[in-house]
Amino acid sequence: MNKLGYTRKIILLGTIYSIALLVVLFSIYFNQNQRIESAQKELAGIALVKPILSTIQLIQQHRGLSSGALAGNEKMVDRVTASTEATAKSFESLVVNLPEPIISGNDWQAIVAEWK
């Protein structure tokens, strides 16, 4: 370093500083980008909570009505039919909203097959 002039020393130190700054900036950029992607996935999941809960609620109502109908309560037979239709529509709307990896998965296929 003693053989370099002041101009070259300043240029060399500026280059080293710039490289260090670029490494830090890229690190911050990629870290923030990962956080943004994670937040977007969370938002997509939150959007699915309402239709999923609605479907679960309809399935529970159907189970209760079916139990009543199987126990001999004639008034519940018509309500079971209506509940079956509502639950089927809820399943169909849920399929539209769910991501492809879930729909094509074995667990989802088993759930749909068991319902039908």
C-alpha positions as CSV (number, residue, x, y, z in Angstrom):
1,M,0.0,0.0,0.0
2,N,2.9,2.4,0.6
3,K,3.9,2.3,-3.1
4,L,0.4,3.5,-4.2
5,G,-0.5,7.1,-4.5
6,Y,-3.3,8.7,-2.6
7,T,-5.6,8.6,-5.6
8,R,-5.1,4.9,-6.1
9,K,-5.4,4.2,-2.3
10,I,-8.8,6.0,-2.2
11,I,-10.0,4.1,-5.3
12,L,-8.9,0.8,-3.8
13,L,-10.6,1.5,-0.5
14,G,-13.7,2.8,-2.3
15,T,-13.9,-0.4,-4.3
16,I,-13.5,-2.6,-1.2
17,Y,-16.2,-0.5,0.6
18,S,-18.5,-0.8,-2.5
19,I,-18.2,-4.5,-2.6
20,A,-18.9,-4.8,1.1
21,L,-21.9,-2.5,0.7
22,L,-23.3,-4.5,-2.3
23,V,-23.0,-7.8,-0.3
24,V,-25.0,-6.3,2.6
25,L,-27.6,-4.8,0.2
26,F,-28.1,-8.1,-1.7
27,S,-28.4,-9.9,1.6
28,I,-31.1,-7.5,2.8
29,Y,-32.9,-7.7,-0.5
30,F,-33.1,-11.5,-0.6
31,N,-34.1,-11.6,3.1
32,Q,-36.9,-9.1,2.6
33,N,-38.0,-10.9,-0.6
34,Q,-38.3,-14.2,1.4
35,R,-40.4,-12.4,4.0
36,I,-42.7,-10.9,1.3
37,E,-43.2,-14.4,-0.3
38,S,-44.0,-15.9,3.1
39,A,-46.5,-13.1,3.9
40,Q,-48.2,-13.6,0.5
41,K,-48.6,-17.3,1.2
42,E,-50.1,-16.5,4.7
43,L,-52.6,-14.2,3.1
44,A,-53.6,-16.8,0.6
45,G,-54.1,-19.3,3.4
46,I,-56.1,-16.8,5.4
47,A,-58.4,-16.3,2.5
48,L,-59.2,-20.1,2.5
49,V,-60.1,-20.1,6.2
50,K,-63.7,-18.9,5.7
51,P,-64.7,-21.4,3.0
52,I,-63.1,-24.2,4.9
53,L,-64.8,-23.3,8.2
54,S,-68.1,-23.0,6.4
55,T,-67.7,-26.5,4.9
56,I,-66.8,-28.0,8.2
57,Q,-69.8,-26.4,9.8
58,L,-72.1,-27.8,7.1
59,I,-70.6,-31.2,7.5
60,Q,-71.2,-31.1,11.3
61,Q,-74.8,-30.0,10.8
62,H,-75.3,-32.8,8.3
63,R,-73.9,-35.3,10.7
64,G,-76.3,-34.1,13.4
65,L,-79.3,-34.2,11.1
66,S,-78.3,-37.6,9.8
67,S,-78.1,-38.9,13.4
68,G,-81.6,-37.6,14.1
69,A,-83.0,-39.1,10.9
70,L,-81.4,-42.4,11.6
71,A,-82.9,-42.3,15.1
72,G,-86.3,-42.2,13.6
73,N,-87.2,-38.5,13.5
74,E,-89.2,-38.2,10.3
75,K,-89.0,-34.3,10.4
76,M,-85.2,-34.4,9.8
77,V,-85.3,-36.5,6.6
78,D,-86.1,-33.4,4.4
79,R,-83.6,-31.3,6.3
80,V,-80.9,-34.0,5.7
81,T,-81.6,-33.8,2.0
82,A,-81.2,-30.0,2.0
83,S,-78.1,-30.3,4.2
84,T,-76.6,-32.8,1.7
85,E,-77.1,-30.4,-1.2
86,A,-75.7,-27.4,0.7
87,T,-72.7,-29.4,1.8
88,A,-72.1,-30.7,-1.8
89,K,-72.2,-27.1,-3.1
90,S,-69.8,-26.0,-0.3
91,F,-67.4,-28.8,-1.4
92,E,-67.6,-27.6,-5.0
93,S,-66.9,-24.0,-4.1
94,L,-64.0,-25.1,-1.9
95,V,-62.5,-27.0,-4.8
96,V,-62.5,-23.8,-6.8
97,N,-60.6,-21.9,-4.0
98,L,-58.1,-24.6,-3.0
99,P,-54.6,-24.7,-4.6
100,E,-53.8,-27.5,-7.1
101,P,-51.3,-29.4,-4.9
102,I,-54.0,-29.9,-2.2
103,I,-56.8,-30.9,-4.7
104,S,-54.5,-33.4,-6.4
105,G,-53.3,-34.8,-3.0
106,N,-54.4,-38.3,-1.8
107,D,-55.8,-36.8,1.5
108,W,-58.2,-34.5,-0.4
109,Q,-59.2,-37.3,-2.8
110,A,-60.0,-39.5,0.2
111,I,-62.1,-36.8,1.8
112,V,-64.1,-36.3,-1.4
113,A,-64.5,-40.0,-2.0
114,E,-65.7,-40.5,1.6
115,W,-68.2,-37.7,1.3
116,K,-69.7,-39.0,-2.0
